[in-house]
């Protein structure tokens, strides 16, 4: 320090490092419990999980929509070919459910447009109305032909 500096404003640093609190001879019980838990529970479980994940990563299955091959229509099956009858009926049922969902989605879009546009929905929602009428017509044409054991009532829910 220079001689012209004020000693009260800039006191000298301490000459010795402060004494650290002395630790007891007994270890901390919380530290003992956490280490006991880690080595007895956490480490074995984590190791086992990583081992299982490593094994499963080799044969990991991805989820995709199941793709079915197209089969002949029921009218194209030869007489007495019950497997063809079954496959055609199952394909018809899958197509029927898909058509139902398509009608629901288009109907929701039309309702949303009607809600959004209000009284002038006839003009502003012409595309949605046209699309809904086409989808409904296609759905009704699918309902006209159905396998004999499927009730017709499902077509008009």
VMD Tcl script that draws the C-alpha trace (Angstrom):
set ca {
  {0.00 0.00 0.00}
  {1.10 3.46 -0.68}
  {1.67 5.88 2.09}
  {-1.06 8.29 1.00}
  {-3.88 5.66 1.10}
  {-6.37 5.58 3.92}
  {-5.87 2.50 6.12}
  {-9.47 2.48 7.33}
  {-10.86 2.36 3.78}
  {-8.58 -0.47 2.68}
  {-7.77 -2.71 5.63}
  {-4.90 -5.18 5.28}
  {-5.87 -8.81 4.48}
  {-5.59 -11.32 7.32}
  {-2.15 -12.89 7.73}
  {-3.43 -16.43 8.53}
  {-6.11 -18.61 6.94}
  {-9.16 -19.00 9.19}
  {-9.42 -22.29 11.05}
  {-11.92 -24.76 9.52}
  {-14.50 -26.30 11.84}
  {-13.16 -29.60 13.01}
  {-15.12 -32.66 11.93}
  {-16.21 -35.28 14.40}
  {-14.80 -38.77 14.31}
  {-18.27 -40.19 13.47}
  {-19.34 -40.02 9.80}
  {-22.58 -38.34 8.72}
  {-25.50 -40.85 9.00}
  {-27.32 -39.33 5.99}
  {-24.24 -39.91 3.85}
  {-24.07 -43.51 5.04}
  {-27.76 -44.10 4.21}
  {-27.48 -42.59 0.73}
  {-24.42 -44.70 -0.11}
  {-26.12 -47.80 1.31}
  {-29.20 -47.15 -0.85}
  {-27.09 -46.46 -3.93}
  {-25.01 -49.62 -3.71}
  {-27.79 -51.95 -2.52}
  {-30.78 -50.76 -4.63}
  {-30.00 -48.16 -7.27}
  {-26.82 -49.59 -8.78}
  {-28.12 -53.18 -9.23}
  {-31.46 -52.03 -10.65}
  {-29.81 -49.58 -13.05}
  {-27.28 -52.20 -14.16}
  {-30.02 -54.77 -14.76}
  {-32.13 -52.26 -16.73}
  {-29.17 -51.29 -18.93}
  {-28.44 -54.97 -19.53}
  {-32.05 -55.67 -20.55}
  {-32.18 -52.54 -22.75}
  {-28.96 -53.61 -24.45}
  {-30.43 -57.03 -25.24}
  {-33.73 -55.59 -26.46}
  {-32.12 -52.94 -28.64}
  {-30.87 -55.68 -30.93}
  {-34.39 -56.91 -31.71}
  {-36.32 -53.67 -31.32}
  {-39.76 -53.81 -32.91}
  {-41.15 -50.73 -34.56}
  {-44.88 -50.06 -34.60}
  {-46.42 -49.43 -37.96}
  {-49.95 -49.79 -39.18}
  {-50.56 -53.31 -40.34}
  {-50.76 -53.54 -44.10}
  {-53.08 -56.14 -45.52}
  {-52.80 -57.35 -49.07}
  {-55.86 -56.73 -51.20}
  {-57.90 -59.85 -51.86}
  {-60.56 -60.50 -54.50}
  {-64.03 -59.15 -53.85}
  {-66.69 -61.51 -52.52}
  {-68.29 -61.62 -55.98}
  {-64.99 -62.78 -57.48}
  {-64.59 -65.79 -55.13}
  {-65.21 -69.20 -56.58}
  {-68.10 -71.19 -55.20}
  {-67.15 -73.16 -52.10}
  {-63.90 -71.25 -51.46}
  {-64.55 -70.45 -47.81}
  {-61.12 -68.97 -47.24}
  {-61.76 -66.49 -50.03}
  {-65.17 -65.71 -48.51}
  {-63.57 -65.04 -45.13}
  {-60.76 -62.88 -46.51}
  {-63.17 -60.87 -48.65}
  {-65.48 -60.29 -45.69}
  {-62.60 -59.20 -43.43}
  {-61.35 -56.84 -46.12}
  {-64.86 -55.44 -46.51}
  {-65.09 -54.88 -42.74}
  {-61.71 -53.09 -42.65}
  {-62.70 -50.90 -45.61}
  {-66.04 -50.21 -43.95}
  {-64.38 -49.01 -40.74}
  {-61.97 -46.83 -42.72}
  {-64.90 -45.32 -44.62}
  {-66.70 -44.63 -41.34}
  {-63.67 -42.75 -40.01}
  {-63.32 -40.78 -43.25}
  {-66.97 -39.72 -43.01}
  {-66.46 -38.67 -39.37}
  {-63.39 -36.57 -40.20}
  {-65.04 -34.82 -43.15}
  {-68.19 -34.24 -41.09}
  {-66.13 -32.68 -38.29}
  {-64.45 -30.38 -40.82}
  {-67.84 -29.34 -42.20}
  {-69.21 -28.66 -38.70}
  {-66.12 -26.62 -37.82}
  {-66.54 -24.56 -40.98}
  {-70.25 -24.02 -40.24}
  {-69.40 -22.94 -36.70}
  {-66.66 -20.61 -37.91}
  {-68.62 -18.99 -40.76}
  {-72.01 -18.71 -39.09}
  {-74.92 -17.72 -41.31}
  {-72.84 -17.44 -44.49}
  {-71.55 -21.01 -44.33}
  {-73.34 -21.98 -47.59}
  {-71.02 -19.73 -49.60}
  {-67.82 -20.00 -47.59}
  {-67.94 -23.77 -46.92}
  {-68.86 -24.87 -50.43}
  {-65.76 -27.06 -50.74}
  {-66.46 -28.81 -47.43}
  {-70.12 -29.36 -48.35}
  {-69.13 -30.79 -51.74}
  {-66.52 -33.08 -50.15}
  {-68.98 -34.28 -47.50}
  {-71.63 -35.09 -50.08}
  {-69.12 -37.11 -52.16}
  {-67.83 -39.01 -49.12}
  {-71.35 -39.71 -47.84}
  {-72.42 -40.96 -51.26}
  {-69.40 -43.30 -51.45}
  {-70.12 -44.53 -47.93}
  {-73.76 -45.23 -48.76}
  {-72.75 -47.14 -51.90}
  {-70.49 -49.36 -49.77}
  {-73.39 -49.98 -47.40}
  {-75.63 -51.17 -50.20}
  {-73.47 -54.25 -50.57}
  {-72.49 -55.98 -47.37}
  {-71.80 -59.54 -46.29}
  {-74.94 -61.47 -45.34}
  {-74.15 -61.81 -41.64}
  {-73.50 -58.07 -41.13}
  {-76.67 -56.17 -40.24}
  {-77.59 -53.22 -42.40}
  {-78.31 -51.10 -39.35}
  {-74.57 -50.38 -38.92}
  {-74.53 -48.45 -42.16}
  {-76.86 -45.76 -40.82}
  {-75.44 -44.92 -37.41}
}
mol new
graphics top color blue
foreach p $ca { graphics top sphere $p radius 0.5 }
foreach p [lrange $ca 0 end-1] q [lrange $ca 1 end] { graphics top cylinder $p $q radius 0.2 }
display resetview
